[in-house]
Amino acid sequence: MKTNHNIVLSVEDLGKKIGKRDIVHHISFDVKEGEIFGFLGPNGAGKTTTIRMLVGLIKPTSGTVRICGHSLSADFMNAIRHVGCIVENPELYPYLSGRENLEQFARMLPDIPSERIDEVVDLVELTPRIDDLVKTYSLGMRQRLGIAQALLGNPKLLILDEPTNGLDPAGIRELRNFIRRLAKEKGISVFISSHILHEVQLMCDRVAIINQGTIVQTAAVQDLMQQETLVEWDLKPATDGRDRLGQLPYVSRVELREPSKVIAQMPRDKIAEANAHLAGGDIQVSGIRAHHPTLEDIFLELTGGPAHDETHL
């Protein structure tokens, strides 16, 4: 059992089997205090199943989930009291005001003082509109009210499942800035799933990528960005150039894109060496362009598919 007090969420060897089918198997990761942790996966990868296990909506077949040191299965109440979550869309009463919604939810939690409502309203910057009916709120305001609801119990861990769904670009940017401020200023750990990979890249400190029920990569976002570079080569003859680049041990992927264009995935600091290798094979190099991969590039490389969120698994 991990004893690191900076680890808020610890997932070890977690698995879920339905019938004979392994939906999630042997996944492990940690989320640290004040960290924004992205959880990514293509359609059917097991992402939503994992999130439901993290909040106790379904029981895992194997493995453990610990929140602030408490086992979710053996000590559920002490574990879950540290969690605030929005799974899918926040459940709100449209014909009540924002404040009345929070008051209704606070009644279901133990020992929530009335001033806590004002604190979370101020935190999500809804004070000017908190007494208006929720049906008059924009989607972004409803999302912030849902987060205020999730924060009422002073959680150490906030779990957000696709929080940017339906938001316009301004709303997405606003939510991103708010989540970063929440983690930095309040020390809350945020576990967030999203299929908008550009936003995850801007928002998250670390990410885990799940594919076919298994974690295929866990790393700091900046480390992922610096691992390899896509290099575009203008070569003649291009087919021979592609084959010669493919001989190099540090070229992980190479393909012919156009009659004279070859794409190679390789470390940036090996470009000069690769160029010399091509020249040694009488390959004419007329252009070299290096492109830093985005999180989307890395996601597609690891999963072999588009970054769509799964609905049922």
BATIVEX-900359 format. One record per residue (C-alpha): residue in one letter; x, y, z. Coordinates in Angstrom, 1 decimal. Each point is the difference from the previous one (the first is absolute). Last residue first. Example, Ala and Ser with C-alpha at 12.3 -4.5 7.8 and 13.67 -1.06 7.14 Angstrom:
BEGIN
REC  res       x       y       z
REC    s    13.7    -1.1     7.1
REC    a    -1.4    -3.4     0.7
REM end
This chain:
BEGIN
REC  res       x       y       z
REC    l   -17.8     1.7   -21.7
REC    h    -3.4     1.4    -1.0
REC    t     0.5     3.4    -1.5
REC    e     3.6     0.0    -1.2
REC    d     1.7     3.3    -0.6
REC    h     1.5     0.5    -3.5
REC    a     3.7     0.6    -0.4
REC    p     0.4    -1.6    -3.4
REC    g     1.9    -3.3    -0.4
REC    g     3.3    -1.8     0.0
REC    t     0.2     0.1     3.8
REC    l     3.7     1.0     0.6
REC    e     0.7     1.9    -3.2
REC    l    -3.4     1.6     0.0
REC    f     0.5     1.3     3.6
REC    i     3.5     1.1    -0.8
REC    d    -1.2     2.1    -3.0
REC    e    -2.9     1.3     2.1
REC    l     2.4     1.0     2.8
REC    t     1.8     2.1    -2.6
REC    p     3.2    -1.1    -1.7
REC    h     2.7     2.6    -0.6
REC    h     0.4     0.4    -3.7
REC    a     3.5    -0.1    -1.7
REC    r     0.3     1.1    -3.6
REC    i     2.9    -1.2    -2.2
REC    g     0.3     0.9    -3.7
REC    s     2.0    -0.8    -3.2
REC    v     1.6    -3.2     1.1
REC    q     1.5    -2.0    -2.9
REC    i     0.6    -3.6     1.0
REC    d     3.4    -1.3    -1.1
REC    g     0.1    -2.6     2.8
REC    g     2.6     2.0     2.0
REC    a    -2.2     3.1    -0.4
REC    l    -2.8    -1.9     1.8
REC    h     2.2    -0.9     2.9
REC    a     1.3     3.6     0.2
REC    n    -3.6     1.2     0.3
REC    a    -0.8    -2.6     2.6
REC    e     3.0     1.2     2.1
REC    a    -1.2     3.6    -0.4
REC    i    -3.6    -0.9     1.1
REC    k     1.1    -2.0     3.0
REC    d    -0.5     2.8     2.6
REC    r    -3.7     0.2    -1.0
REC    p    -0.6    -3.6     1.1
REC    m    -1.9    -2.0    -2.7
REC    q    -3.3    -0.4    -1.8
REC    a     0.5     0.1    -3.7
REC    i    -2.2     1.4    -2.8
REC    v     1.2    -0.3    -3.6
REC    k    -0.9     2.3    -2.8
REC    s     1.0    -0.3    -3.7
REC    p    -2.9    -1.9    -1.5
REC    e    -2.2     0.8     2.9
REC    r    -0.4    -1.5     3.5
REC    l     2.6    -2.7     0.2
REC    e     0.2    -1.4     3.5
REC    v     2.5    -0.3     2.9
REC    r    -0.6    -1.0     3.6
REC    s     2.3    -0.6     3.0
REC    v     3.1     1.5    -1.5
REC    y     2.6    -0.5     2.8
REC    p     1.4    -3.2    -1.5
REC    l     0.7     1.4    -3.4
REC    q    -0.8    -2.4    -2.9
REC    g    -3.4     1.6    -0.5
REC    l     1.7     3.2    -1.1
REC    r     1.7    -1.9    -2.9
REC    d    -3.4    -1.6    -1.0
REC    r    -1.7     3.4    -0.1
REC    g     2.9     1.5    -2.0
REC    d    -0.2    -2.8    -2.5
REC    t    -3.7     0.7    -0.4
REC    a     0.6     3.7    -0.2
REC    p     2.6     0.0    -2.8
REC    k     0.4     2.9     0.6
REC    l    -1.0     1.3     3.4
REC    d    -2.0     2.8     1.6
REC    w     0.0    -1.0     3.7
REC    e    -2.7     0.7     2.6
REC    v     1.1    -0.7     3.5
REC    l    -2.5    -0.9     2.7
REC    t     1.8     0.5     3.4
REC    e     0.4    -2.3     2.9
REC    q    -0.2     0.1     3.8
REC    q    -0.3     3.7     0.7
REC    m    -3.8     0.3    -0.1
REC    l    -0.4    -3.1     2.2
REC    d     2.3     1.5     2.6
REC    q    -2.0     3.2     0.0
REC    v    -3.2    -1.9     0.6
REC    a     1.4    -1.9     3.0
REC    a    -0.3    -3.7    -0.6
REC    t    -2.2    -3.0     0.0
REC    q    -0.2    -2.1    -3.1
REC    v    -1.7    -3.2    -1.3
REC    i    -2.5    -0.4     2.9
REC    t    -2.1    -3.1    -0.8
REC    g    -3.7    -0.4    -0.8
REC    q     0.3     0.0    -3.7
REC    n     1.9     3.3     0.1
REC    i     0.6     2.2     3.0
REC    i     2.2     3.1     0.0
REC    a     1.0     1.5     3.3
REC    v     0.8     3.6     0.2
REC    r     2.1     2.4     2.0
REC    d     0.0     3.7     0.8
REC    c    -3.3     0.7    -1.8
REC    m    -1.5     3.2    -1.4
REC    l     1.7     0.9    -3.3
REC    q     0.5    -3.5    -1.2
REC    v    -3.5    -1.0     1.2
REC    e    -1.4     2.9    -1.9
REC    h     1.7    -1.1    -3.2
REC    l    -1.3    -3.5     0.6
REC    i    -3.6     0.8     0.0
REC    h    -1.2    -3.5     0.8
REC    s    -0.1     0.7     3.7
REC    s     0.4    -1.8     3.3
REC    i     1.1     1.9     3.1
REC    f     1.5    -0.9     3.4
REC    v     0.5     3.2     1.9
REC    s     2.0     0.1     3.2
REC    i    -0.9     2.9     2.2
REC    g     2.9     2.2     1.3
REC    k    -2.2     3.0     0.4
REC    e     2.0     2.6    -1.9
REC    k     1.7    -2.2    -2.6
REC    a    -2.7    -2.6    -0.5
REC    l    -2.9     2.4     0.0
REC    r     1.9     2.5    -2.2
REC    r     0.6    -2.7    -2.6
REC    i    -3.6    -1.0     0.1
REC    f    -1.2     3.6    -0.4
REC    n     2.4     0.6    -2.9
REC    r    -1.3    -3.1    -1.9
REC    l    -3.6     0.9     0.7
REC    e     0.4     3.5    -1.4
REC    r     1.8    -1.4    -3.1
REC    i    -2.7    -2.5    -0.6
REC    g    -2.7     2.7     0.4
REC    a     1.7     2.3    -2.5
REC    p     0.3    -2.9    -2.5
REC    d    -3.7    -1.0     0.3
REC    l    -1.0    -2.6     2.6
REC    g    -2.0    -3.0    -1.0
REC    n     2.2    -2.5     1.8
REC    t     2.8     1.8     1.9
REC    p    -0.4    -2.0     3.2
REC    e     0.5    -3.4    -1.6
REC    d     0.1    -1.9     3.2
REC    l     1.2     2.1     2.9
REC    i     1.4    -1.6     3.2
REC    l     1.0     2.5     2.8
REC    l     2.2    -1.4     2.7
REC    k     0.8     1.6     3.4
REC    p    -3.7     0.7     0.5
REC    n    -1.3     2.9     2.0
REC    g    -3.5    -1.3     0.3
REC    l    -1.5     2.8    -2.1
REC    l     2.5    -0.5    -2.9
REC    a    -2.2    -2.3    -2.1
REC    q    -2.9     2.6     0.2
REC    a     2.4     2.8    -1.0
REC    i     1.1    -2.2    -2.9
REC    g    -3.7    -0.4    -1.1
REC    l    -0.4     3.7     0.3
REC    r     3.0     0.5    -2.3
REC    q    -1.5    -2.4    -2.5
REC    r    -3.3     1.8     0.1
REC    m     1.8     3.3    -0.6
REC    g     1.8    -1.5    -3.0
REC    l    -3.3    -1.2    -1.4
REC    s    -1.5     3.5     0.4
REC    y    -2.3     0.6     2.9
REC    t    -3.6     1.1    -0.3
REC    k    -1.4    -3.4     0.8
REC    v     2.1     0.1     3.2
REC    l    -2.3     2.7     1.4
REC    d     1.8     3.1     1.2
REC    d     1.3     0.2     3.7
REC    i     3.5    -1.1    -0.9
REC    r     0.4     2.5    -2.9
REC    p     2.3     2.7     1.4
REC    t     1.8    -2.5     2.3
REC    l     0.8    -2.6    -2.7
REC    e     3.8     0.3     0.1
REC    v     0.8    -3.7     0.6
REC    l     1.7     0.8     3.2
REC    d    -2.5     2.6     1.0
REC    v    -2.8    -2.5    -0.3
REC    v     2.2    -2.5     1.9
REC    e     0.5     2.3     3.0
REC    d    -3.6     1.3     0.0
REC    i    -1.3    -3.6     0.3
REC    r     2.6    -0.7     2.8
REC    e    -1.6     2.9     2.0
REC    s    -3.0    -2.2     0.5
REC    p     2.0    -2.6     1.9
REC    i     0.2    -3.5    -1.5
REC    d    -0.2    -2.5     2.9
REC    p    -0.8    -3.2    -1.8
REC    l    -1.0     0.1    -3.6
REC    m    -3.4    -0.6    -1.4
REC    r    -1.3     3.4     1.2
REC    a     2.9     1.6    -1.9
REC    f    -1.6    -1.2    -3.3
REC    q    -3.2     1.8     0.5
REC    e     1.8     3.2     1.2
REC    l     2.2    -0.2    -3.1
REC    n    -3.0    -0.1    -2.3
REC    e    -1.7     2.8     2.0
REC    r     3.1     2.2    -0.6
REC    g     0.0    -0.7    -3.7
REC    s    -3.7     1.0    -0.1
REC    l    -2.6    -2.7    -0.4
REC    y    -2.0    -0.7    -3.2
REC    p     2.9    -1.7    -1.7
REC    y     0.7    -2.5     2.7
REC    l     3.5    -1.2    -0.6
REC    e     1.8    -3.4    -0.6
REC    p     3.4     0.8    -1.4
REC    n     0.6    -1.6    -3.4
REC    e     2.2    -3.1    -0.5
REC    v     1.5    -1.1     3.3
REC    i     0.6     3.1     2.1
REC    c     2.0    -0.8     3.1
REC    g     1.1     1.1     3.5
REC    v     2.1    -2.5     1.9
REC    h     1.5     0.1     3.5
REC    r    -3.2    -1.3     1.6
REC    i     0.3    -3.0    -2.4
REC    a     2.9    -1.6     1.9
REC    n    -1.4     0.4     3.6
REC    m    -3.4    -1.3    -1.2
REC    f     1.4    -2.9    -2.0
REC    d     2.4    -1.6     2.5
REC    a     0.6    -3.5    -1.4
REC    s    -0.9     0.6    -3.7
REC    l     1.2     3.6    -0.4
REC    s     3.1    -0.7     2.1
REC    h     1.1     3.0     1.9
REC    g     3.4     1.6    -0.4
REC    c    -1.2     3.3    -1.3
REC    i    -2.0    -1.9    -2.6
REC    r     1.0    -3.7    -0.6
REC    v    -1.2    -2.0    -2.9
REC    t     0.9    -3.7     0.0
REC    g     0.3    -2.9    -2.4
REC    s    -2.5    -2.6    -1.4
REC    t    -3.6    -0.3    -1.2
REC    p    -0.6     3.7     0.6
REC    k    -3.3     1.0     1.5
REC    i    -2.2     2.5    -1.8
REC    l    -1.2     3.5     1.0
REC    g     2.7     0.3     2.6
REC    v     1.6     3.2    -1.2
REC    l     3.2    -1.5    -1.4
REC    m    -1.9    -3.0    -1.4
REC    r    -2.2     2.3    -2.1
REC    i     3.1     1.8    -1.2
REC    t     1.6    -3.3    -1.1
REC    t    -3.2    -1.1    -1.9
REC    t     0.0     3.4    -1.7
REC    k     3.6    -0.5    -1.2
REC    g    -0.3    -3.6    -1.2
REC    a     1.4     0.4    -3.5
REC    g    -3.4    -0.1    -1.7
REC    n     0.4     3.2    -1.9
REC    p     3.6     1.3     0.3
REC    g     1.6     0.7     3.4
REC    l     1.4     2.9     2.0
REC    f     0.2     0.6     3.8
REC    g     1.6     3.4     0.8
REC    f     1.4     0.7     3.4
REC    i     0.0     3.5     1.4
REC    e     2.3    -0.1     3.1
REC    g    -0.6     1.8     3.3
REC    e     0.8    -3.2     2.1
REC    k     1.1    -2.8    -2.2
REC    v    -1.9    -2.4    -2.2
REC    d     1.3    -3.5    -0.2
REC    f    -0.3    -2.7    -2.7
REC    s    -0.7    -3.7    -0.5
REC    i    -2.0    -2.0    -2.6
REC    h     0.0    -3.7     0.1
REC    h    -3.0    -0.7    -2.2
REC    v    -3.1     2.1    -1.0
REC    i    -2.8    -1.4    -2.2
REC    d     1.2    -3.6     0.3
REC    r    -2.7    -2.1    -1.7
REC    k    -1.0    -3.4     1.4
REC    g    -3.1     1.3     1.7
REC    i     0.7     3.6     0.8
REC    k     3.5     0.3     1.3
REC    k     1.4     3.1     1.8
REC    g     3.6     0.5     1.0
REC    l     2.1     2.2     2.2
REC    d     3.6    -1.0     0.6
REC    e     0.6     2.9     2.3
REC    v    -1.8     3.4    -0.1
REC    s     1.3     2.6     2.6
REC    l    -1.8     3.4     0.3
REC    v     1.2     2.7     2.4
REC    i     3.7    -0.8    -0.1
REC    n     2.0     2.7     1.9
REC    h    -0.2    -2.1     3.2
REC    n     2.2    -2.7    -1.6
REC    t    -1.0    -3.2     1.9
REC    k    -0.6    -2.4    -2.9
REC    m    -1.3    -3.4     0.9
REM end
